């Protein structure tokens, strides 16, 4: 056994692509080594990445593959041999098996005697296998964008390949890819260590070799270094703390190899601008961390993460340069903020006629009209169910929602669309409900994001998202595979999350939202399936529910997002109970019996029942137990007391166990059989309102 190390060196890779590629490289390398019988399943491995490299280390790789024996069946003996002599069929089979004809054996089967042979596949050296298979794995890595960099050469990769390192123990494995052949050398930090080749003696020396060359290859170690440096530098500004930003920490982790942090400052006069504008300039345009005081208000300071370790003089120069650039960006933002407000949002509505939403769906003016119609239908449905909102504020918010697309501030800082509209609406005195709804219209942008704060904002967001989804589906532009150019999955995720989490709760279903968009029947069916998929995703990814519980819950209803969450949480709460697990297993058995009866055509038999049918005592006991809890179960379910309802179902364990222990369902007597099938059918139908328990995986 030997350690294996592979590294591919590249021109700087975009930060957003690195984490996925790092994970995929490790997955592909381990899959290849397991497939080629060079490591056991679950072998220890670790991956690394920086902007200039992807690498994977595997602890124990066999020096060569084990020999494998395989039994082969050949032609029938009477065909292969004539008069005791091997014919063409026997000769061909022996050649295929790689053995002499004399080594062939016979095997007696139900169809007669057949030739057989044991083929031995001799294991190959690990270095040979890796050198042959690794280029295929590299070529298979998914990148959002690829490039060619060698004229007339076929390979494509995210960035040009600059070096390869492949070591099995201390032996170089000559992997070839992108015009490079693997050696034993890596590269250190481009500035701090120069770009000369640095030899690596053994795989376990890799991390330390790079540390000596000013590269932290371990992603988590680099992330922690950034966080600790932010804490340390922040303490140099009295009373300040840095504003937590996980996404920015991740981005800068993947942009650096040897991170360091410096603090800078800007003039307090810029704090007159909205925080959203200042933070966006610092975070999205400059990659700076904002700082705040004890009152959580923005402070006139920032921190920048560098990819080098400057001395005091160099740090001062870098700080001055960052401050100068930031000041220029703030001046731009202030100019746009003041210039835009010369034209009120209400005066910008007409300008939406000239802003295209989608070539086949028209302008943003047309979209605003559609969204208004959807929003009014949703508002009517809410009013019918006792949820009131400010109708005038909603109408005003819908009409003004997209007007900030015509502002110079949004054209310069596109990340702020919606937020700028809300800020301008507030500054122009258009009402707090209008401002809040416009500000929140694009929320939630991810599963981690919050939902709109107001009912008006939630209705605007729902109407906007479902109009986009229905419109694109109507044009046949629904997502396919990994492609989703119009971010329709994100929009649908937002619809699900709003319905599941909005406070106050919105008494709306996914079907209500689709109905409000007035889709055609064909589009409606597609969109409802799409929403059901997104609800399943939400339950699994956002709420952390097990896959079998999600399937069970959605099988009982996938229209009410909030109710689906409550049902899933209830099933999760009781699934550890032995009684509930036993009842779930019994329901699976019941559904199997009912399915078999349906296949045989006897489930719907309309037999004329005699006045009296003999019933087994266990059957009577189960029937009585079902009747005794049915009314209480339905009452609890209607009140959404799902945990108590499920606990009530679990009390059926004893009579169900007794029934299956004492009673045969599929008996010959059609009358008795029908009573028993009807009993099981009633159990399944009556108590599957919360979840289809047959979908729940149980031990054994």
N, C-alpha and C positions, 0 to 999 in steps of 0.2 A: 504493500500500500504506500502511496505517496500523496503529498498535497499537490493540488493543481491550482494554478493562477492564470487568469487570462485578463488582459487589458487591451482596450482599443482606444487609441489616442486620436483626437479630432480637433478641428477648428472649433471655436466656441459655439456650443449648442444653446439654443434658446432655453431659458430657465423653465418655461412651462412644460417642456417636453422631457425633461431629464428624469423625473421621478418614475414616470410610467415606463420609460425605456430601461432604467436600471432594474426595475422589478421584472420586466419581460426578459431581459438578458439572463438573469439568474434562473428564471423559470425555464427558459429554453435550454440553458446549459445543463441544468439538473435533469430535465426531461430527456435530453440526448444521452447523458451518461447512464441514466437508469435504463433507457431503451437498449443501449449497447452493452448492458450487463457489466458496467464498470464501477457502479456504486450501488449500494442497497437503498431501498426506499427510505426517505427521511434522513439521508446523510447530512451531516453538518455542513453548512455553507454560509457565505456572507457576501454581500455585494457592496460596491463602492461607486461613487460618482462625484465628479466635479464638472465645471463647464467644459473641460477639455478631455474628459475621459469617462469611460464606463468600465467597470471591472468586476470580476467575480472570483471568489476563492472557495475551494472545496477541500475539506479536510482529508478524506481518505478515498483515493481512487486506485483501483486495481491496476497492476502493471500490464495485464493483458486480460482479455475476455476468457471466461471458462469455456471449455469444450462443451458442446450441447449435442445430445443424442436425440434423434427424432425417428419414430417408427412410421414407415411409409407402407401404404397398401398399393399393390400393383394389379396387373390383369389376372383374370381367372387362370388357374393352372392348366386347364384343358386347352386354353387358347395359346398360352405362352410356350408350352412344351408339346411337341409331337413325337411320338415314339421315343420318349426319353431325351430328345434333343431340344436344346433351347432354340426357340424361334425368334423372329424379329422383335416381337413384343417383349420377350424376356430380356433380350439384349438391350433394348431401348430403356427398359425399367432399371436394369443394372447400371447403365450409364448415368441415368438421372440420379440414382441413389449414390453414385460414386463408389460402388463396390463391384467385385468380380461376380460373374454369374454364379460361380460355385458358392458364393456367400449368401445367395438368396435363400429364404426359408418360405414355408407355406403356413397359411393360417386358415383354419376352418371357420366359416361363417354360416349364417342361415341360408345363404345363397350358394354355398359350396366352398371348395378350396381355392384360395387366392394366394398369389405370390406376396411376400412381405420382405422388408429389408430394414436394417437399422442404419440410418445415415448419421454420421458424426461430423458436425460442423466445428472445425478447429478454430479456437479463439485467436483473434488478432491482437497485436500489440496495441496498448492504449494510445500511444503516440500516433500510430497510423490511423486509428479510428477517429481521434480528435482532429487531426489534420484534415481528414476528409469531410467530416460532418460539421465542424464549426463554421466554415464559410456559409453553409446553407442556413444555419441558425441566425447568423448575422444578417443575411439577406432577408430573412423573414421578419425581422423586427419592424413593428408598425411605427411609422412617423406620420404626423399630420401633413408634413411637406418634405419631399425628397429633392435631391439635386444630382445632376451629373457634373463631374469636375475633370474627367479625363476624356479628351476628344476621341470618339470612336470606341470607347469602352462601355460595356453594358451595365456595370454596377451603378446603383443609385443608393444614396444614403443621405442622412440629414445634413451632414457637413463632410468636407473632404477628410479622408483618413490620413493621418500623419505618421502613426507608428502602431505596431502590434507587439504585445508581449505575451508569451505563452510558455509557462514552465510546468513540467511534471516532475516534481522533486527539483533537482538541479539541472534536469535535461530540458533543452529547448525543444518545443513542439513546433514544427515549421508550418503554422497556419498561414494561408495566403488569402488576402482580401483587399480589394481596393487598390491594387498595385503595390501593396506592402507585404513583406514576409516577416512573420513574428521572430523576434529575437529575445534577449533577456533584459532589454533596457526600457526604462520609462523616461518621463520628462518631469522636471520640477516646475516651480512657479516661474512664469515667463519673465517677470521682472526681477524678483528677489533672488532667483537661483540661475538665471540665464536659461537658454533653451537647449543646453547640451544634453546628450544621452547620459542617463544615470543607470549603471548596472544593478540588477537585483540578483543576489546570490541564490536565495531560496524563497519559495512562496510566503513563508511566515515572516520574512523580512520586509515585505512590501510596504506595510503601513509606516514602519519606522524609517525606511528609506525615503519615503515621500515627506514625512515630517521633517527630516533633516534638510529636505529641499524646499521647505516652506509650503507644503501642500498638506491639508488635512483631508484625507480621502474619505473618512467616515462621515457620512452626512449628518448623523445625529450629533456627533462630536462638534461638527462645525456649527450646527444650529445652537447648541448649548454655549459655545464660545461667543456667538453673537448676542445671545440673551444676557449672558453674564457681563459682557462689555457694555451693553446698553444700560444695565443696572448700575455699573460702576461709573460710567461717564455721566449718567443722569444725576448722580449724587453730587457732582461738581456744581450743579445749579441749585441754589438753595430753594427748598420747598417744592421742587418740581418732580414730576414722575413722567415716564414715557407712556404714551397712549398705546395700549395693547393692540397689536395688529398681527394676527397669526399668518394671514396670507402674505403680508409683506416680509415677515421673518422667513417664511418658506421661500419666497422669491429670491431674497438676498442670500439665503443659504445656497441656492443653486446658481447664483451669479458669482460666487467667490470661492477661492481656494485657501486663502489665508486672511480671514476677515479681521478688520479693526474698526473701531468706532470713534468718531469725533463729534463734538457738539458745536453748534453755530447759533447765531442769533439774528433777529430781524427787528425792524423798527416797530414799536407798539402801535403806531398809527394804522398799520395794516389790519389790526384786530377789529377795526370798524367794519371790515368785510365779514360776511357770514362765515362761520366756522367751516361749513361744508365746502366752500370755495377754497379756503386756505388749506384745509387738510387734503383735498383732492390734488391741488397743485403740489404739495409736499410729497404725498404718497404716490400718486399715479404718474406724475410727470417727472419727479426728481428722485423717487425712491427714498425719501426722508421719513423719519419717524417724528410725529408731532409730540410736543410736550405740553403738559397741563399742570396747573397749580392744585393746591389742596381743595379748592372749590370746584375742581373738574372743568374749569374754563381754560380755553387755549392760552398757553403762555408764549411769549415772543422768542421761543427757542426751538431748535430742531436738532436731530442727530442723523448723521449720515454714516453708512457702512461702507468702508473702503475695502479694496482687494489687495492691500499692501500694508506695510508697517512703517509709516514715515517717521523721521526724526522730528524734533521740536520745530525746526525751521520749516521743514517740508509740510508739517501739519498746519502751521500758520498760513502758509501759502494756499494749501488745499481748502482750509476753512474760508479764507477770504474769497476764493473762487466760487465756492458753493453759495456763500452769502450773496455774492454779486449776481449769480444766475437766479437765485430764488427771488431776489429783490426785483429783477426784471420781469419775472413771471407774475409776481404779485401786482406790479404796475400794470401789466397787461390785463389781469383780472379786474383790477379796480376800474380801468378805463372802460372795459366792456360792461361792467356792472352799472356804471353811471350812464354810459351811452345808451344801453338797451332801454332804460327806463324813460327815455324821452318818448317812446311809443308804448302806450299802455297795452296790456295783454288783450283787453277787449277790442283794441284797434287792430290787433294782429290776426284775428279770426279769419278775415278775408284773405290774408296772405297764404293760408293753408291750401287754397286752391292751386297754388303754384308749387307745392311740395308733394312729390310723388311718394305714396306709400308702397304700392306694388303695381307694376305696369298694367296688370289685368284687373286689379281691384281699385284702381284710381288714386286720387289724391288723398291727403290727410283730411281734407274737408269732407270728402265722401266717407272716409272711415269714421270721422267724428259723428256724422249723421247716423251711421249704422250703430255705433256704440251707444248713442243716445237712445235709439229705439230699443236696444237690448237692455240698457239700464232702466228704462221706464217700465219694461215688462217685468224685470226682476223686482223693482220697487213695488209694483202692483201685487206681485206674488207675496212679498214680505208683508205688505199691509194686510192682505187677506189672512195672514197667519199671526197677526198681532205684533209684528216688528216694525216700528215706525221709524222714519228717517225724515230729514229735511229735504223735501222734494226740490225746492228752488235751488238750494245749495248744490244738490246733485246735478241738476241740469246745467247750472253755471260751471261746475267743475268739469263736466264732460265737454262742454263747448270750448273751455279754455285749456283743456288738458295738453293738447299738442302744440299750443301756440309758442311754447319756449323753443321749439325746433327752428323758429325763425329768428332767434336772438343770436347775437354774436358770441355771447358767453358760452352758449351750448355748442355753437359751431367750433369754438376753440377748445372747450372741455366737454366732449360728448358724454363723458361718464356722468355728468350732472343733469342730463335731461330728466325732466320730471321734478327733480329737486329745485332746479332753478325756477321752473314755473311756479312751484309752491312758494318759494321765497319772494318772487316778484309779486304774486297775488297778495301775500301778507303785507309787503312793503307798499303796495298800491291800495290797501284798504278794502280788498274784495271779500273779506270775511274769513274768519279762522277755519270754518268748516270747509269752505272752498279751497283755501290754501293747503290744509292738511290732506284733503282728498287728492289734489293735483300732485302734491309732494310725494304721496305714497302710491301713485298709480301703477308703478312698475314692480311693486313689492308683491310677494317675495321673489327675489332674484335667484335664490338658491334655497336648498332645504335648511340651511343654517340661518337664513335671513328671517326677520320678523314679518308679520302680516300687517296690513294697513290698520291704523289706530282707530278709525271711525267706521261706522256703518256706510256712510257715503263713500269713503275711500275704498272700502271692500267691494261695494257694488260697482264702482268705476273700474277697479282692477279686474274683477270678474268679467265685466262686459267687454273690456278691451282685449283681454286674453282669449275669451271664447270667440269673439269676432275674428281675430287673427286665425285661430285654429280652424274654425268652420270655413273661412274664406280660402285658406290654403288647401284644405282637404277637398273643397269643391273644385279646385283647379288641378287636383291630382298631385299635389306637392307635399303629401304626407311624408314623415320620416321613413327612411329605409335603411336597415342595418345600422351602421355607425354614423350614417349621414343624416344630419338634421340642420340644413343651412338656415332655416327660419326659426330655430330654437323653439320648435313647437312642443317638444318634451318639457322644456323648462317652463313654458307657459302653462301647460297642463298640470305640471307639478305644482305651480303656483295656485291654480284653481283648487286643486285637492287640498293643499295646505290651508288656504283661506277658509274653505268650508269646514275643515277639521278643527281649526284653531282660533278663528275669529272670536273676539270678545267685544260686545255681547255676541252670543251664538247666532248664526244666521240660519233660520229654518228653511234651508234650500237644499235640494239634492243635486247630484250631478245631472240628472235628467232635466231638472228645472232649468239649469244653466244652458244646456243644449237646446231645450225648447225655446228659450228666450232669444236664441240666435237665429231662429226661424230657418233651420237647415232643411234641405230636401231629405226625403226618407232615406235615400241611399247614403247621403253624407252623414245623416244622424246616426245610422247604424255603425258606420265606421268610427265616428267620433266617440260614441258610447263605449265601444270596445277599447278605444285608445285611452279613455279616461279610466276604465277598469284596470288596464295595465298600469297606469300611473298610480292608481290607488294601491295596487299590489306593491309597487315600488316604494311608495310612501310608508306603508306598514312595515315593510322589511328594512328599508334603509334608514328612514327617519325615526321610526318608532321601535326598531330593533326586534320585531316579532319573528318568531321561528317560521320557516317556510310552510310547515304543515298546518300551523295555526292560521296563517294567512289564507291558505287554500280553503281550509274548513270554514272560515268566517265569510270569505267572498262567495263561496258556494251557496251560502244562505242569504246573500244580498250584497250587491256591490254598487248601490246607488247613493246611499247616505254615508258620506265620508266620516262624519263625526260619530255616527252610530257604529260604523265598522271598527273604528278605533276602540270604542268602549267595549264592544263584543270581544275583540281580540285581547284586550287587557284582562277581561274577565276570564276568558278561557285560559290565558297564561297563568292567572292567579290560582286556578283550581286544578290545572293539569297534573300537579304533583300528587294529588290525592289518589290513593290506590283504588277507591271506589269509582272515581271518575274515569281513571284509566281503564278499569275493567268494563265499565259501561261503554266507553268509546270503542274498545275492542269488540264488544258484543254488537254494537251498531254496525260495525264493519261486516260482521258475520251475517247480521240481518239483511243488509243490502246485497250481499253475495247470494243469499238464498232467494231473495226477491228477484234478483237479476236472472238466476237460473230458471226460476219459475216463468219469468217473462219470455226467456228464450224458448222454453218448451210450450209456450202458448197457453199456460194454465193459470197465469196470474189474474187474467180478466175473465176467467170462466164465469158464465152467468148460470150457475147450477141452481135449480129450484130447491131451496133448503127445506128439509122436513121440519115439522113443528118442534121436534126435540133432537138435538145433536149432542152426543156424549162428549163432554169436555174433561180432559185430564185435570186433576186438582191443581197441578202446577200452572197449567194454562189459565185456569180460573183465577189463581192467586195473582198472576202477572196482569191479567185484564183488570182486576179490581184495583191493584196498585196504580196502574196507569190512570184509571178514572179518578182515583182519590187525589192525585197530585195535579191533574190537568188544569183545573180551574185556577189553583194557586200559581202554577207555572206561568199561565198566560197573563195573569194579573201582574206578576213580578216582571215578566218580559216587557209588557206594555209600559211599565213604569221605569224601564231601563235598569232595573235591579238585577243585572245579569249574573253577578256572582252568586246571589241567593238563589236565582232560578237554576243555575247549573248545579249548585249544591243539592237542590231538590231533586234534580234528575239523577244525581249520584245515589240517592236513596233507593233507586230501582235495582241496584246491583244484586241484592239477595234474590228477589223474585225472578230476575233475568237469569241468574246463574242456575236457579232451581229449574226454570223452564228448559234451558238447554241441556241440563243434566237428565231430566226425566222425559222430555217430549221429543219425538221425531216429527219434524214439520212435514216433510215430503212423503207422507204415507199414501197408501193406495186409495183409501176411501176419499172420494172427491169432496164430500161434505165436511169431513173432519179437516182435511187438508186446507180447504178454503177458509175455515174459521181461524186456523193457525196463521195462514198467510195474511189474512185481514188484520189479525192482531199485530203482526210484525209491521205491516204497512202503516197501521195507525200509529205505532210507536215512532217509526221513522218520520212520518209526516208531521205528527203533533209536536215532537220535541227537537226538530231541526231548525227552529226559527232563529236561534242564536248562531248556530254553526252546524255544519255537516260533520258530525263526530267521526264518521267513517274515514275522513281524511287525516285524522290525527294519528301520528305514528306512536305506537305503544310497544313496550318491551315484549318480545316474543311474538 
